[in-house]
Structures are given as structure tokens and as C-alpha cells.
Amino acid sequence: MARIFTVDEARSLMPAVLRHADDFVAVRADLAELTHDLRHEGESPLGGLAEAKGLEARMDEILSWFDDQGIEIKGVAPLLVDFPAVMEGVAVRLCWLEGETALGWYHRADLGFPGRRPLP
């Protein structure tokens, strides 16, 4: 059974979400640069295939943290996560997008990102 968050519970996790998101963004950028360099130049100051595999493993490890908390990953570039919740008897997702500094949005579970609204 999926975890259901209150707004307060989700917001209490935001400092850890922001730390993990920052780590993820840095690793994602390194992997993108490394992959590009290897494909186009054959080498990279960031390393080779072993380092690329290590970065992929680190990305998976970070994403696993979100999953372990019951937070849904909806996108990775940009990073988009949802906290399952219920508001006024309706299934919703409390929604956080990379670059935001706080949890301030939600959408009905059946609408997704296009139905995003500010939290009351």
C-alpha cells in the first residue's frame, strides 16, 4: 500500500528532498557531460566508462531514497516528485519540481502536472 502524506509530513521531508535533489542534479550533469565527451571526443576529464557506470549507480541510489520514503518520481530532467495525499476526500499529489525551494503545489491524482495548483 502506498504511503499517504499530509501536507505537514511532506513539508517536513523537504530539507532531505532538497539535499537529495541537489546531489541528483550534480550527478546527472556529470553523467551528461561525461557521456557527451566520450561519444564525441573519446575521452573526458571526468573519466571513462567505469566512472559513467559509477554515476549511473549513484543516480539509482539517490532515486531509491525517494522511493524508500514513498515519494513518487515523475521525471528526472527536470526532477519532478509527487507525494501521494488526500485533500477533502480526493486523491491528490503534492508536487515538487526541481528549482522550487519549498513544497507549494498539488494536483489531482488523475490530472497530473497540467492540473497543478498552489496549495491552499
C-alpha atoms as an extended CHARMM CRD file, in Angstrom:
* protein
*
       120  EXT
         1         1  MET       CA              0.0000000000        0.0000000000        0.0000000000  PROA      1               0.0000000000
         2         2  ALA       CA              1.3460000000        3.4180000000       -0.9750000000  PROA      2               0.0000000000
         3         3  ARG       CA              2.1710000000        5.9040000000        1.7350000000  PROA      3               0.0000000000
         4         4  ILE       CA             -0.2780000000        8.7780000000        2.0650000000  PROA      4               0.0000000000
         5         5  PHE       CA              1.2460000000       12.0660000000        3.2250000000  PROA      5               0.0000000000
         6         6  THR       CA             -0.2640000000       15.0170000000        4.9820000000  PROA      6               0.0000000000
         7         7  VAL       CA              0.9750000000       18.4000000000        3.7980000000  PROA      7               0.0000000000
         8         8  ASP       CA              2.9000000000       18.7740000000        7.0780000000  PROA      8               0.0000000000
         9         9  GLU       CA              4.5350000000       15.3380000000        6.6940000000  PROA      9               0.0000000000
        10        10  ALA       CA              5.5940000000       16.0910000000        3.1260000000  PROA      10              0.0000000000
        11        11  ARG       CA              6.9210000000       19.5210000000        4.0840000000  PROA      11              0.0000000000
        12        12  SER       CA              8.9060000000       18.0120000000        6.9660000000  PROA      12              0.0000000000
        13        13  LEU       CA             10.7630000000       15.8790000000        4.4000000000  PROA      13              0.0000000000
        14        14  MET       CA             11.6150000000       18.8410000000        2.1670000000  PROA      14              0.0000000000
        15        15  PRO       CA             15.0680000000       19.5610000000        3.6430000000  PROA      15              0.0000000000
        16        16  ALA       CA             16.0920000000       15.9780000000        2.8280000000  PROA      16              0.0000000000
        17        17  VAL       CA             14.3400000000       16.1430000000       -0.5540000000  PROA      17              0.0000000000
        18        18  LEU       CA             16.2920000000       19.2880000000       -1.4310000000  PROA      18              0.0000000000
        19        19  ARG       CA             19.6160000000       17.7190000000       -0.3630000000  PROA      19              0.0000000000
        20        20  HSD       CA             18.9660000000       14.5630000000       -2.3980000000  PROA      20              0.0000000000
        21        21  ALA       CA             17.7420000000       16.6330000000       -5.3430000000  PROA      21              0.0000000000
        22        22  ASP       CA             20.9100000000       18.7540000000       -5.2800000000  PROA      22              0.0000000000
        23        23  ASP       CA             23.0160000000       15.5810000000       -5.2630000000  PROA      23              0.0000000000
        24        24  PHE       CA             20.9640000000       14.1240000000       -8.1060000000  PROA      24              0.0000000000
        25        25  VAL       CA             21.2620000000       17.2570000000      -10.2590000000  PROA      25              0.0000000000
        26        26  ALA       CA             25.0560000000       17.3250000000       -9.8200000000  PROA      26              0.0000000000
        27        27  VAL       CA             25.4160000000       13.6360000000      -10.6930000000  PROA      27              0.0000000000
        28        28  ARG       CA             23.0230000000       13.9770000000      -13.6390000000  PROA      28              0.0000000000
        29        29  ALA       CA             25.0790000000       16.8750000000      -15.0260000000  PROA      29              0.0000000000
        30        30  ASP       CA             28.3650000000       14.9930000000      -14.5810000000  PROA      30              0.0000000000
        31        31  LEU       CA             26.9270000000       11.9500000000      -16.3390000000  PROA      31              0.0000000000
        32        32  ALA       CA             25.5900000000       14.0580000000      -19.2120000000  PROA      32              0.0000000000
        33        33  GLU       CA             28.9710000000       15.7580000000      -19.6730000000  PROA      33              0.0000000000
        34        34  LEU       CA             30.9310000000       12.5270000000      -19.3550000000  PROA      34              0.0000000000
        35        35  THR       CA             28.6790000000       10.6900000000      -21.8090000000  PROA      35              0.0000000000
        36        36  HSD       CA             28.8400000000       13.5350000000      -24.3090000000  PROA      36              0.0000000000
        37        37  ASP       CA             32.6280000000       13.7690000000      -24.1010000000  PROA      37              0.0000000000
        38        38  LEU       CA             33.1210000000       10.0260000000      -24.5040000000  PROA      38              0.0000000000
        39        39  ARG       CA             30.8160000000        9.8900000000      -27.5290000000  PROA      39              0.0000000000
        40        40  HSD       CA             32.2550000000       12.9180000000      -29.2810000000  PROA      40              0.0000000000
        41        41  GLU       CA             35.8520000000       13.1520000000      -28.0740000000  PROA      41              0.0000000000
        42        42  GLY       CA             36.5890000000        9.5910000000      -26.9660000000  PROA      42              0.0000000000
        43        43  GLU       CA             37.7850000000       10.8450000000      -23.5790000000  PROA      43              0.0000000000
        44        44  SER       CA             36.6910000000       13.1030000000      -20.7330000000  PROA      44              0.0000000000
        45        45  PRO       CA             38.3270000000       14.8340000000      -17.7860000000  PROA      45              0.0000000000
        46        46  LEU       CA             35.5280000000       13.2190000000      -15.7390000000  PROA      46              0.0000000000
        47        47  GLY       CA             36.7590000000        9.7120000000      -16.5310000000  PROA      47              0.0000000000
        48        48  GLY       CA             35.7070000000        6.8260000000      -18.6860000000  PROA      48              0.0000000000
        49        49  LEU       CA             33.1950000000        4.0150000000      -18.8290000000  PROA      49              0.0000000000
        50        50  ALA       CA             33.8320000000        2.9290000000      -15.2330000000  PROA      50              0.0000000000
        51        51  GLU       CA             33.0860000000        6.4320000000      -13.9660000000  PROA      51              0.0000000000
        52        52  ALA       CA             29.9460000000        6.6020000000      -16.1140000000  PROA      52              0.0000000000
        53        53  LYS       CA             28.7330000000        3.3310000000      -14.5950000000  PROA      53              0.0000000000
        54        54  GLY       CA             29.5060000000        4.7080000000      -11.1370000000  PROA      54              0.0000000000
        55        55  LEU       CA             27.4990000000        7.8540000000      -11.8350000000  PROA      55              0.0000000000
        56        56  GLU       CA             24.5730000000        5.7740000000      -13.1100000000  PROA      56              0.0000000000
        57        57  ALA       CA             24.7050000000        3.7070000000       -9.9180000000  PROA      57              0.0000000000
        58        58  ARG       CA             24.7810000000        6.8590000000       -7.8040000000  PROA      58              0.0000000000
        59        59  MET       CA             21.7390000000        8.2440000000       -9.6450000000  PROA      59              0.0000000000
        60        60  ASP       CA             19.8730000000        4.9930000000       -8.9900000000  PROA      60              0.0000000000
        61        61  GLU       CA             20.8780000000        5.1350000000       -5.3260000000  PROA      61              0.0000000000
        62        62  ILE       CA             19.5500000000        8.6810000000       -4.9580000000  PROA      62              0.0000000000
        63        63  LEU       CA             16.2870000000        7.8410000000       -6.7360000000  PROA      63              0.0000000000
        64        64  SER       CA             15.9010000000        4.8040000000       -4.4620000000  PROA      64              0.0000000000
        65        65  TRP       CA             15.9220000000        7.1280000000       -1.4530000000  PROA      65              0.0000000000
        66        66  PHE       CA             12.8140000000        8.8830000000       -2.8120000000  PROA      66              0.0000000000
        67        67  ASP       CA             11.1090000000        5.5510000000       -3.4290000000  PROA      67              0.0000000000
        68        68  ASP       CA             12.0060000000        4.3220000000        0.0730000000  PROA      68              0.0000000000
        69        69  GLN       CA             10.2480000000        7.3950000000        1.5200000000  PROA      69              0.0000000000
        70        70  GLY       CA              7.0920000000        6.7250000000       -0.5180000000  PROA      70              0.0000000000
        71        71  ILE       CA              7.7790000000        9.6930000000       -2.8150000000  PROA      71              0.0000000000
        72        72  GLU       CA              6.9570000000        9.1230000000       -6.4760000000  PROA      72              0.0000000000
        73        73  ILE       CA              9.4760000000       10.1120000000       -9.1630000000  PROA      73              0.0000000000
        74        74  LYS       CA              7.5990000000       11.5930000000      -12.1240000000  PROA      74              0.0000000000
        75        75  GLY       CA             10.5500000000       12.9520000000      -14.0980000000  PROA      75              0.0000000000
        76        76  VAL       CA             14.3300000000       13.1930000000      -13.8920000000  PROA      76              0.0000000000
        77        77  ALA       CA             15.1750000000       16.1300000000      -16.1970000000  PROA      77              0.0000000000
        78        78  PRO       CA             13.9040000000       18.2190000000      -14.5790000000  PROA      78              0.0000000000
        79        79  LEU       CA             13.4660000000       16.2630000000      -11.3700000000  PROA      79              0.0000000000
        80        80  LEU       CA              9.7650000000       16.1010000000      -10.5440000000  PROA      80              0.0000000000
        81        81  VAL       CA              8.4110000000       14.2980000000       -7.4790000000  PROA      81              0.0000000000
        82        82  ASP       CA              4.9520000000       13.7120000000       -6.0530000000  PROA      82              0.0000000000
        83        83  PHE       CA              3.8320000000       12.9090000000       -2.5300000000  PROA      83              0.0000000000
        84        84  PRO       CA              0.5700000000       10.8860000000       -2.5750000000  PROA      84              0.0000000000
        85        85  ALA       CA             -2.0200000000       12.6520000000       -0.4200000000  PROA      85              0.0000000000
        86        86  VAL       CA             -5.7510000000       13.1420000000        0.1030000000  PROA      86              0.0000000000
        87        87  MET       CA             -7.3630000000       16.5700000000        0.2560000000  PROA      87              0.0000000000
        88        88  GLU       CA            -11.0600000000       16.9270000000        1.0240000000  PROA      88              0.0000000000
        89        89  GLY       CA            -11.5750000000       13.2300000000        0.1990000000  PROA      89              0.0000000000
        90        90  VAL       CA             -9.8780000000       13.4970000000       -3.2160000000  PROA      90              0.0000000000
        91        91  ALA       CA             -6.6690000000       11.6510000000       -4.1410000000  PROA      91              0.0000000000
        92        92  VAL       CA             -4.0310000000       14.2560000000       -4.9600000000  PROA      92              0.0000000000
        93        93  ARG       CA             -0.3050000000       14.5260000000       -5.3760000000  PROA      93              0.0000000000
        94        94  LEU       CA              1.6720000000       17.1830000000       -3.5330000000  PROA      94              0.0000000000
        95        95  CYS       CA              4.0180000000       18.2310000000       -6.2890000000  PROA      95              0.0000000000
        96        96  TRP       CA              7.6170000000       19.4940000000       -6.2030000000  PROA      96              0.0000000000
        97        97  LEU       CA              9.6530000000       20.4800000000       -9.2690000000  PROA      97              0.0000000000
        98        98  GLU       CA             13.4170000000       20.9260000000       -9.4550000000  PROA      98              0.0000000000
        99        99  GLY       CA             14.3120000000       24.5360000000       -8.7730000000  PROA      99              0.0000000000
       100       100  GLU       CA             11.4880000000       25.1790000000       -6.3210000000  PROA      100             0.0000000000
       101       101  THR       CA             12.6260000000       25.9230000000       -2.7750000000  PROA      101             0.0000000000
       102       102  ALA       CA              9.5140000000       24.6580000000       -0.9980000000  PROA      102             0.0000000000
       103       103  LEU       CA              6.5380000000       22.3660000000       -1.4400000000  PROA      103             0.0000000000
       104       104  GLY       CA              3.7880000000       24.6640000000       -2.6470000000  PROA      104             0.0000000000
       105       105  TRP       CA              1.7830000000       22.8300000000       -5.3230000000  PROA      105             0.0000000000
       106       106  TYR       CA             -0.6380000000       19.9410000000       -5.7380000000  PROA      106             0.0000000000
       107       107  HSD       CA             -2.7550000000       18.3380000000       -8.4420000000  PROA      107             0.0000000000
       108       108  ARG       CA             -5.4850000000       15.7420000000       -8.5640000000  PROA      108             0.0000000000
       109       109  ALA       CA             -4.0140000000       12.2790000000       -8.9830000000  PROA      109             0.0000000000
       110       110  ASP       CA             -5.9490000000       11.7550000000      -12.2110000000  PROA      110             0.0000000000
       111       111  LEU       CA             -4.8430000000       15.0350000000      -13.8090000000  PROA      111             0.0000000000
       112       112  GLY       CA             -1.0930000000       15.1110000000      -13.3280000000  PROA      112             0.0000000000
       113       113  PHE       CA              1.1030000000       18.1380000000      -13.8750000000  PROA      113             0.0000000000
       114       114  PRO       CA             -1.3070000000       20.0570000000      -16.1640000000  PROA      114             0.0000000000
       115       115  GLY       CA             -3.7580000000       20.2240000000      -13.2360000000  PROA      115             0.0000000000
       116       116  ARG       CA             -1.1760000000       21.7410000000      -10.8790000000  PROA      116             0.0000000000
       117       117  ARG       CA             -2.4730000000       24.3520000000       -8.4080000000  PROA      117             0.0000000000
       118       118  PRO       CA             -0.9400000000       26.2540000000       -5.4760000000  PROA      118             0.0000000000
       119       119  LEU       CA             -1.5310000000       24.6030000000       -2.1210000000  PROA      119             0.0000000000
       120       120  PRO       CA             -4.1810000000       26.4470000000       -0.1230000000  PROA      120             0.0000000000
